[in-house]
Amino acid sequence: MNDLLPLLVAVPILGAALLVVGGRRMSRPVAELAACTVSGGTAGLAIVLLLNSSPPMTEWVGGWTPVNGESVGIVLTGDGPGLGMAALASLLTLAAMVYSWHYFDEPPRRHAGSFPALMLLFQAGMCGFALAGDLFNLFVWFELMSVVAYALTGTRVEDPKVVQGALTFAVVTSLGAYAVLMGIGMLYARTGELALTQIGRGVDAHGGPDALTLAAFVLILTGLLVKSAAVPFHFWLPDAHAVAPTPVCMLLSGVMVELGTYGVWRVYGTVFSGPGGVPDDDFRRVLLVLGVLTAVVGAVMCWYQRHIKRLLACSTVAHTGLFLIGIGVLTPEGDDGVALYVLGHAGVKAALFACTGVLLDRYGSVDERALHGRARELRPVAVMYVIGALALAGLPPFGTALGKAVTEEAVGGPLTVLMVAATVLTAGAVLRVAAGVFFGLGPEPPGSDTYETTGTGEQPETGSRISRVPDTMTAVPAVLLAAALAVGVAPGFAGLVSHGVSESGSGGLVVSAPHWTPHGVLLGLASTLLATGLAALAVTRPALLTAPDWTQSLRRLQSGHVGDYVAWLLVGAVLLGALALPGVTGS
C-alpha cells in the first residue's frame, strides 16, 4: 500500500499534463470526461488507502530513504488525517468538475483541456499538502496549490475586477508562503533536518524554546493562517470569492481554507509541541485569541453583506475561527469535533456556493437586494439553499451539527456561547437571503452602497444567462448536502474519524467515539431556532440590515487595496509573536 501513496499526487499531475498537450485536439466532452475520470480515480484510491491506513504509511519517494537517520528525500505520510484531507480534496474536485460540465461559454483560447488541467493541478497540490511528511515539500505543495488557485480565480482576465481579486489573492498568500520558507530555513539551520518528526526531535534536543524557535513558529504559522483566512490575515478571501468562478469557490471554501487549519494542527503537533518548542499554554492562547477574533469578525461581516458570494466567504471566515477554537483547546475531543465539523462544512458550503452559481448564471446577479423575489421559480434550488442554511446553523443530524456539538462539549463555558452565536449569525444571514431571494418575503432590504460591494452587473459564467438550469448544477449540491448529512448519521463513521485523528494527533490515546448527546442535540436545535428567528426578524424588520456606525470601521478595512492587506499581514505576525512570547521569555 505504501507504494501507492505517490499516485495520489502523480496521477492528477500526469492527467493535467496530458490535457495540456492534447487539449487543443480534444473535443470538450472528451477533455472534461478525462478530467473527471482522473479525479474520480484518485478519489477512489485515496478512500481505499484511508480504509487501510492503520498503522500509518510512510513512503520515501524515489527510494531516497534516510541514511543514519538523515535524508533529503521527499517523504509522504499516509495517516488518517492526511489521507482524509486528500480524499476530501479529491471528492470536492470531482464534484466541482461535474458541476462545471460545459460550464463556461468557451474554453480559454479554444483549448478544451485548460480549465480541467488547472483543476487537476489544484487537486494534486491539495493532496500533496495533506500528505507531506517533510516541511520543505509541504511548502512546495503549498505553492503549487496557491499558484493554480490564482490562475483559476483570474480565469476571466478580461474583467478588471477579476484581475484585481486574483492579484490580491496572489500577493497576500505569496507573502505568507515566503514567511513559511523563512521559517523552514531557520529550523533547518537549527536541526539540519526537513522531515517533520525529525525537525521536532532536533528542536527538542536543543533545549527549551528560544528566540529562533519563536521566530520560526511565528513565520510558519503566519503563512498557514493566511491560507486558512484567519483574522487579520483574511482580507483576500472575500475579494477572491467575489470574482472566482463558482466551481473554484466550492474548492476555496470547501477544502483549501480547511487545509490551512489542518497545516497549523499538523505542524504544531509534529514540530513545536515538544519541550523545545512552543509550550501548550502559549499555543492555546494563540489559537483561542485568533479563533475568537476570527469568529466574531467573520460573523459580523457576514450578516451585513448583500453580495451573496462575499456573504458566504465571510461565513467561511467565521467557521475558520470555530475550527481554530476547537483545535486550540488541545484535547482529543476538540480534534475529533473539528474533524467532523470540517467534513460537514465542506459539503454544506460547497453546496451553497453551487446554488449561488445558479443564481448568477440565471439572473446575472448575486446581489441580495437586486434578486429579491426573482428566484421564486427555482424551487429545487430554494429547498437546497434552506437545507444548507439549516445545516450551517447546526441542525441535527447533519455532520456540521455533530461536529459542532462535539467541539462545543470540548471547549465548554463562554466559548460554547460564542460558537452558538457565530453559527446563529452566519446561518441567519443565509436564511435571510433564501427568504428574500427565493420566496420574496418582506420588503426589499435596505442598505448603503458606501462601504459595501454590491453583486449587481455580474457577468454570467456560462457566457449568457441560462433559461434552464442544467441537471449537473442541481444534482451536485444535492449530493453534497446528502454527504454532509451522512457524516452525522452513517453508523460508525464518527468512530472511524476519531480513530484516525487520535492515532495521529494524540500519541495513540484512544478516546470514546464522538456521538450524539442530549446536550448536543438541544444546542443544535437551539442554534437552528435562533438562526431562523433572526432571519425572520430581518425579513420583517429590514432596518436590522442597516449597518451601525461601529461596523463601518470593519467595512472600511476590506478596502481592496493590496497594500492595506499586506500591512494587516504584518500586524498579524506581530500579534502572533506577542501571544507566543511568554513561553520564550519564561524559559
C-alpha atoms as one frame of an Amber mdcrd trajectory, in Angstrom:
protein
   0.000   0.000   0.000   2.872   2.415   0.761   3.921   2.339  -2.894   0.524
   3.707  -3.913   0.797   6.932  -1.888   2.708   8.915  -4.570  -0.054   8.116
  -7.083  -2.401  10.468  -5.211  -0.192  13.306  -6.441   1.318  11.836  -9.600
  -1.930  10.766 -11.290  -3.591  14.231 -11.265  -0.340  15.860 -12.431   0.003
  13.338 -15.256  -3.641  13.819 -16.206  -3.169  17.588 -16.281  -0.067  17.257
 -18.466  -1.931  15.091 -20.974  -4.810  17.562 -21.096  -2.420  20.469 -21.696
  -0.630  18.624 -24.505  -3.714  17.230 -26.211  -6.348  19.744 -25.185  -6.366
  21.615 -28.486  -7.106  18.401 -30.364  -9.737  17.143 -27.909 -13.407  17.907
 -28.029 -14.765  19.497 -24.905 -16.740  16.434 -23.717 -13.665  14.219 -24.106
 -11.430  16.605 -22.142 -13.950  17.024 -19.332 -14.708  13.297 -19.166 -10.986
  12.521 -18.973 -10.512  15.032 -16.153 -13.466  13.638 -14.195 -12.139  10.108
 -14.664  -8.691  11.047 -13.353 -10.130  12.994 -10.426 -12.606  10.255  -9.542
  -9.957   7.538  -9.796  -7.686   9.483  -7.469 -10.544   9.983  -5.019 -11.258
   6.252  -5.053  -7.596   5.451  -4.411  -7.489   7.936  -1.522 -10.518   6.266
   0.081  -9.011   2.771  -0.333  -5.758   3.917   1.267  -7.677   5.680   4.027
  -9.505   2.478   4.926  -6.126   0.708   5.138  -4.167   3.478   6.888  -3.734
   1.710  10.232  -0.879   1.724  11.018   0.049   4.968   9.210   2.001   4.565
   5.968   5.267   6.299   5.083   6.793   6.408   1.614  10.146   7.930   0.658
   9.582   8.929  -2.962  12.209   7.698  -5.403  13.810   5.409  -2.838  15.641
   8.258  -1.067  15.405   6.603   2.316  17.196   8.023   5.365  20.819   7.062
   5.926  21.894   7.126   9.566  18.640   8.871  10.364  19.168  11.681   7.842
  17.615  12.244   4.431  16.918  14.949   1.879  14.251  12.858   0.137  10.557
  13.568  -0.292   8.508  11.751   2.325   4.749  11.212   2.155   2.824  10.266
   5.288  -0.431   8.372   4.852  -2.218   8.569   8.185  -5.894   9.120   8.903
  -5.977  12.945   8.881  -3.685  13.284   5.841  -5.488  10.714   3.723  -8.827
  12.048   4.936  -7.989  15.541   3.712  -6.647  14.123   0.431  -9.886  12.175
  -0.055 -11.954  15.262   0.763  -9.964  17.406  -1.683 -10.305  14.785  -4.434
 -14.038  14.273  -3.941 -14.752  18.000  -3.896 -12.629  18.486  -7.014 -14.664
  15.796  -8.748 -17.894  17.468  -7.591 -16.704  20.868  -8.838 -15.773  19.454
 -12.245 -19.095  17.645 -12.644 -20.847  20.883 -11.665 -18.813  22.818 -14.254
 -19.565  20.382 -17.118 -19.828  22.647 -20.195 -19.820  25.485 -17.657 -18.030
  28.275 -19.485 -19.187  29.697 -22.787 -15.984  28.513 -24.440 -12.607  27.334
 -23.170  -9.883  29.996 -22.968  -8.179  30.297 -26.372 -10.316  27.366 -27.510
  -8.211  24.950 -25.508 -10.637  22.359 -24.153  -8.140  20.957 -21.675  -7.038
  24.201 -19.986  -9.618  24.541 -17.202  -9.803  20.797 -16.376  -5.985  20.658
 -16.308  -5.836  23.520 -13.800  -8.445  21.788 -11.635  -6.375  18.575 -11.619
  -3.224  20.505 -10.703  -5.158  22.143  -7.875  -6.212  18.693  -6.680  -2.604
  17.472  -6.846  -1.379  20.438  -4.806  -4.017  19.886  -2.124  -3.290  16.144
  -1.917   0.463  16.767  -1.729  -0.002  19.330   1.038  -2.204  16.936   3.022
   0.296  14.054   2.735   3.600  15.953   3.046   5.818  14.457   5.716   8.627
  16.995   5.393   8.389  20.725   5.895  10.057  21.875   2.692   7.800  19.839
   0.426   4.813  20.951   2.452   5.864  24.436   1.297   6.264  23.206  -2.299
   2.729  21.814  -2.374   1.532  24.976  -0.621   2.947  26.979  -3.526   1.600
  24.683  -6.251  -1.855  24.823  -4.718  -1.647  28.611  -4.437  -0.324  29.335
  -7.926  -3.021  27.225  -9.543  -5.651  28.879  -7.350  -4.501  32.308  -8.603
  -4.935  31.194 -12.206  -8.352  29.662 -11.519  -9.516  32.766  -9.649  -8.434
  35.001 -12.534  -9.933  32.846 -15.292 -11.923  35.764 -16.738  -8.938  38.051
 -17.225 -10.890  40.472 -19.410 -12.708  41.738 -16.289 -10.639  44.271 -14.242
 -12.376  43.201 -11.007 -11.277  39.622 -11.578  -7.679  40.666 -12.173  -7.693
  42.776  -9.013  -9.152  39.984  -6.877  -6.736  37.392  -8.239  -3.761  39.748
  -7.825  -4.694  40.490  -4.216  -5.034  36.776  -3.567  -1.640  36.131  -5.178
   0.287  38.868  -3.355  -1.060  38.171   0.129  -0.804  34.388   0.033   2.607
  34.541  -1.684   3.906  36.664   1.188   2.527  34.031   3.534   4.416  31.374
   1.578   7.652  33.377   1.819   7.137  33.588   5.568   6.830  29.792   5.693
  10.026  29.425   3.658  11.967  31.709   6.014  10.720  29.736   8.994  11.814
  26.492   7.319  15.281  27.978   6.757  15.584  28.813  10.444  14.577  25.327
  11.519  16.941  23.734   9.001  19.792  25.883  10.319  18.969  24.705  13.844
  18.375  20.992  13.196  19.791  20.142   9.758  16.558  18.257   9.073  13.489
  18.733   6.886  11.235  15.796   7.831   8.578  16.993  10.260   9.162  14.434
  13.005  12.964  14.761  12.719  12.765  18.540  12.993  10.662  18.082  16.122
  13.307  15.825  17.658  16.050  18.272  16.710  14.203  21.207  18.253  13.629
  19.241  21.460  17.281  18.163  21.617  18.397  21.798  21.576  16.679  22.544
  24.867  13.956  24.989  25.837  12.331  27.420  23.408  14.375  30.446  22.377
  14.104  33.408  20.024  14.912  31.360  16.915  12.217  28.800  17.730   9.703
  31.575  18.340  10.613  33.327  15.075  10.259  30.106  13.073   6.949  29.356
  14.781   5.568  32.818  14.022   6.693  32.787  10.388   5.334  29.314   9.617
   2.050  29.941  11.393   1.679  33.269   9.605   1.778  31.523   6.229  -0.627
  28.794   7.281  -3.078  31.227   8.892  -3.063  33.330   5.724  -4.127  30.218
   3.841  -6.832  29.465   6.419  -8.082  33.105   6.263  -7.857  33.766   9.992
  -8.281  37.381  11.109  -6.315  39.631  10.438  -4.938  37.569   7.527  -8.364
  37.052   5.943  -8.914  40.055   3.666  -8.004  38.234   0.458 -10.764  35.662
   0.889 -13.929  37.736   0.259 -12.216  39.554  -2.625 -11.169  36.259  -4.239
 -14.557  34.600  -3.763 -16.349  37.584  -5.267 -14.581  37.118  -8.628 -13.623
  33.427  -8.751 -15.760  31.035 -10.838 -18.296  29.165  -8.747 -16.567  25.744
  -9.056 -13.376  27.370  -7.744 -15.261  28.945  -4.824 -16.526  25.466  -3.950
 -12.907  24.341  -3.530 -11.585  27.502  -1.871 -14.187  27.471   0.920 -14.828
  23.742   0.930 -11.293  22.445   1.373  -8.406  24.865   0.691  -9.088  27.089
   3.698  -9.518  23.994   5.860  -6.135  22.722   4.650  -4.539  25.819   6.162
  -6.110  24.969   9.517  -5.027  21.348   9.090  -1.465  22.594   8.450  -1.489
  24.513  11.746  -2.588  21.368  13.597  -0.069  19.140  11.806   2.984  21.387
  12.116   2.455  22.183  15.780   1.832  18.550  16.691   4.957  17.256  14.942
   7.422  20.162  15.236   6.602  22.581  18.035   4.675  20.579  20.649   7.715
  19.095  22.426   9.786  20.527  25.295  11.965  22.515  22.887   9.040  24.067
  21.050   6.233  26.419  21.997   4.550  25.493  25.303   0.991  24.233  25.127
  -0.349  27.166  27.140   1.097  29.668  24.688  -0.129  27.787  21.620  -3.541
  27.520  23.237  -3.554  31.266  23.853  -2.548  31.973  20.226  -5.314  29.850
  18.716  -8.053  30.829  21.154  -7.417  34.567  20.780  -7.205  34.374  16.988
 -10.124  31.943  16.850 -12.413  34.204  18.873 -11.367  37.261  16.859 -11.903
  35.411  13.576 -15.306  34.027  14.570 -16.607  37.400  15.745 -15.324  39.464
  12.816 -16.382  36.874  10.241 -19.898  36.529  11.684 -20.490  40.279  11.923
 -19.240  40.914   8.388 -21.334  38.003   7.100 -24.533  39.498   8.489 -24.035
  42.895   6.851 -23.140  41.643   3.351 -25.508  41.948   0.390 -23.097  40.376
  -2.155 -24.071  36.731  -1.672 -20.691  35.219  -2.585 -18.975  37.608  -0.161
 -21.568  36.718   2.467 -20.720  33.024   2.125 -16.996  33.839   2.156 -17.357
  35.758   5.428 -19.245  32.761   6.812 -16.198  30.663   5.941 -14.009  33.114
   7.871 -16.280  32.776  10.914 -16.168  28.977  10.755 -12.392  29.067  10.456
 -12.464  30.805  13.827 -14.572  27.982  15.253 -12.133  25.399  13.875  -9.194
  27.235  15.478 -11.020  27.356  18.809 -11.675  23.602  18.669  -8.035  22.846
  17.897  -6.853  25.411  20.423  -8.265  23.614  23.475  -5.674  20.884  22.741
  -7.854  17.915  23.628  -8.610  14.760  21.622 -12.314  15.589  21.829 -11.679
  19.010  20.310  -9.698  17.462  17.442 -12.459  14.917  16.790 -15.121  17.599
  16.774 -13.214  19.822  14.360 -12.536  16.891  12.006 -16.257  16.096  11.798
 -17.135  19.782  11.559 -14.731  20.265   8.642 -16.210  17.307   6.742 -19.777
  18.511   7.220 -18.922  22.133   6.491 -17.154  21.188   3.245 -20.289  19.629
   1.797 -22.647  22.324   3.022 -20.561  25.318   1.959 -19.744  23.850  -1.449
 -23.455  23.190  -1.985 -24.375  26.771  -1.051 -21.825  28.166  -3.497 -23.142
  25.819  -6.177 -26.676  27.133  -5.625 -25.398  30.706  -5.712 -23.760  29.939
  -9.054 -27.201  29.029 -10.388 -28.449  32.494  -9.381 -25.516  34.174 -11.095
 -25.930  32.274 -14.342 -29.713  32.625 -14.411 -30.065  36.285 -13.420 -26.638
  37.848 -13.905 -26.503  38.987 -10.272 -25.520  37.824  -6.803 -26.927  40.891
  -5.065 -29.448  40.152  -2.335 -31.393  43.346  -2.941 -31.482  43.083  -6.726
 -32.566  39.428  -6.612 -35.363  39.968  -4.093 -38.255  37.703  -5.110 -36.845
  36.948  -8.574 -35.938  33.291  -7.997 -39.378  32.000  -6.995 -39.403  29.545
  -9.882 -36.211  27.817  -8.729 -37.948  25.632  -6.149 -35.371  22.807  -6.015
 -32.550  25.322  -5.585 -34.576  27.130  -2.917 -35.072  23.920  -0.951 -31.360
  23.124  -1.099 -30.459  26.661  -0.051 -32.700  26.441   3.011 -31.397  22.985
   3.912 -27.798  24.228   3.558 -28.517  27.203   5.800 -30.124  24.996   8.462
 -27.181  22.597   8.318 -24.849  25.570   8.728 -26.801  26.512  11.862 -26.174
  23.058  13.323 -29.465  21.294  12.709 -29.229  17.637  13.819 -28.467  15.145
  12.365 -26.154  16.873   9.834 -22.414  16.362  10.169 -21.983  20.061  10.881
 -24.262  19.643  13.885 -22.391  16.605  15.206 -19.007  18.273  14.759 -20.287
  21.473  16.342 -21.797  19.571  19.282 -18.605  17.587  19.971 -16.479  20.740
  19.681 -18.780  22.697  21.989 -18.563  19.897  24.540 -14.758  20.101  24.356
 -14.425  23.877  24.673 -17.185  24.446  27.235 -18.208  27.644  29.025 -18.209
  31.032  27.282 -16.619  29.575  24.143 -19.707  27.434  23.627 -21.833  30.579
  23.772 -19.550  32.164  21.176 -19.830  29.150  18.881 -23.623  29.245  19.095
 -23.668  33.000  18.437 -21.372  32.730  15.397 -23.381  29.919  13.820 -26.659
  31.715  14.519 -25.453  34.923  12.864 -23.953  33.249   9.777 -26.809  30.783
   9.249 -29.335  33.546   9.907 -27.750  35.600   7.127 -28.009  32.699   4.665
 -31.625  32.005   5.681 -32.401  35.692   5.228 -31.050  35.507   1.667 -33.135
  32.412   0.969 -36.306  34.028   2.321 -35.901  37.159   0.244 -34.422  35.822
  -2.994 -36.369  32.583  -3.399 -39.635  33.386  -1.610 -39.848  37.178  -1.871
 -40.648  37.524   1.812 -40.637  41.007   3.271 -39.822  44.281   1.569 -36.624
  44.792  -0.381 -33.881  45.066   2.265 -32.267  48.489   2.626 -28.552  49.106
   2.539 -25.944  51.702   1.756 -23.565  51.304  -1.153 -20.932  53.462   0.524
 -18.866  50.804   2.267 -20.095  47.579   0.697 -19.702  45.767  -2.563 -22.906
  45.036  -4.442 -23.437  41.968  -6.574 -25.215  43.645  -9.462 -23.962  43.792
 -13.022 -22.120  40.471 -12.799 -21.397  38.544 -15.968 -22.843  35.009 -16.030
 -20.068  32.428 -16.036 -21.912  30.446 -18.695 -21.386  33.243 -21.229 -25.048
  34.213 -21.323 -27.930  33.828 -18.925 -29.325  30.326 -18.847 -33.051  29.743
 -19.306 -32.895  26.194 -17.976 -30.665  25.064 -15.127 -28.560  22.058 -16.224
 -29.115  18.889 -14.240 -25.470  18.810 -13.152 -25.862  22.200 -11.442 -28.665
  20.876  -9.238 -27.542  17.264  -8.800 -24.124  18.208  -7.398 -25.357  20.382
  -4.488 -27.991  17.751  -3.694 -25.297  15.063  -3.428 -23.067  17.359  -1.358
 -25.855  18.032   1.134 -26.596  14.303   1.311 -22.919  13.673   2.048 -22.985
  16.292   4.823 -25.992  14.514   6.288 -24.230  11.139   6.054 -21.340  12.454
   8.159 -23.783  12.821  11.044 -25.846   9.655  10.625 -23.673   6.976   8.987
 -23.183   4.197  11.562 -19.608   4.024  12.822 -18.370   6.922  10.669 -17.674
   9.244  13.594 -15.769   6.449  15.315 -13.579   5.916  12.244 -12.808   9.640
  12.102 -11.965   9.691  15.808  -9.717   6.633  15.485  -7.764   8.174  12.610
  -7.315  11.512  14.367  -6.360  10.014  17.728  -3.772   7.720  16.139  -2.056
  10.672  14.528  -2.536  13.557  16.900  -2.917  12.146  20.392   0.027   9.826
  20.719  -2.177   6.779  20.268  -4.524   7.889  23.051  -7.894   6.355  22.337
 -10.918   8.382  23.357 -14.569   7.433  23.209 -16.039   7.779  19.748 -17.945
  11.046  19.143 -21.665  10.535  19.455 -24.883  12.434  19.774 -25.740  13.592
  23.285 -28.948  15.212  24.556 -26.944  18.365  25.327 -25.517  18.497  21.814
 -28.883  17.888  20.158 -30.541  20.601  22.252 -27.798  23.111  21.445 -28.085
  22.276  17.752 -31.854  22.738  17.819 -31.476  25.977  19.782 -28.950  27.326
  17.262 -31.292  26.434  14.410 -34.308  28.062  16.029 -32.341  31.203  16.876
 -30.972  31.454  13.332 -34.485  31.018  11.907 -35.868  33.624  14.290 -33.066
  36.056  13.431 -33.727  35.628   9.703 -37.468  36.139  10.256 -36.772  39.275
  12.251 -34.541  40.614   9.466 -37.247  39.926   6.880 -39.980  41.647   8.862
 -37.767  44.468  10.129 -35.237  45.146   7.356 -33.833  48.105   9.268 -31.778
  45.494  11.133 -29.676  45.165   7.986 -28.559  48.776   8.127 -25.040  48.576
   9.478 -24.480  50.591  12.680 -21.647  53.072  12.883 -19.386  50.749  14.867
 -19.251  48.275  11.978 -18.133  50.882   9.450 -14.504  50.563  10.539 -14.636
  46.832   9.786 -16.150  47.509   6.401 -13.501  50.113   5.558 -10.746  47.598
   6.313 -11.951  45.457   3.381 -10.599  48.157   1.089  -9.455  46.077  -1.870
  -6.029  47.728  -1.713  -3.336  45.080  -1.526  -1.025  47.414   0.414  -3.568
  47.577   3.233  -3.809  43.801   3.337  -0.024  43.425   3.458   0.066  45.846
   6.388  -2.507  43.741   8.239  -0.476  40.627   7.497   2.454  42.247   9.295
   0.191  43.263  12.173  -0.991  39.664  12.445   2.576  38.347  12.529   3.426
  40.767  15.345   0.291  39.698  17.211   1.309  36.046  16.865   4.728  36.822
  18.308   3.253  38.778  21.200   0.839  35.970  22.078   3.564  33.300  21.968
   6.330  35.370  23.611   5.657  34.464  27.282   6.743  30.868  26.683  10.142
  32.034  25.442  10.807  34.750  28.000   9.751  32.429  30.792  12.068  29.572
  29.802
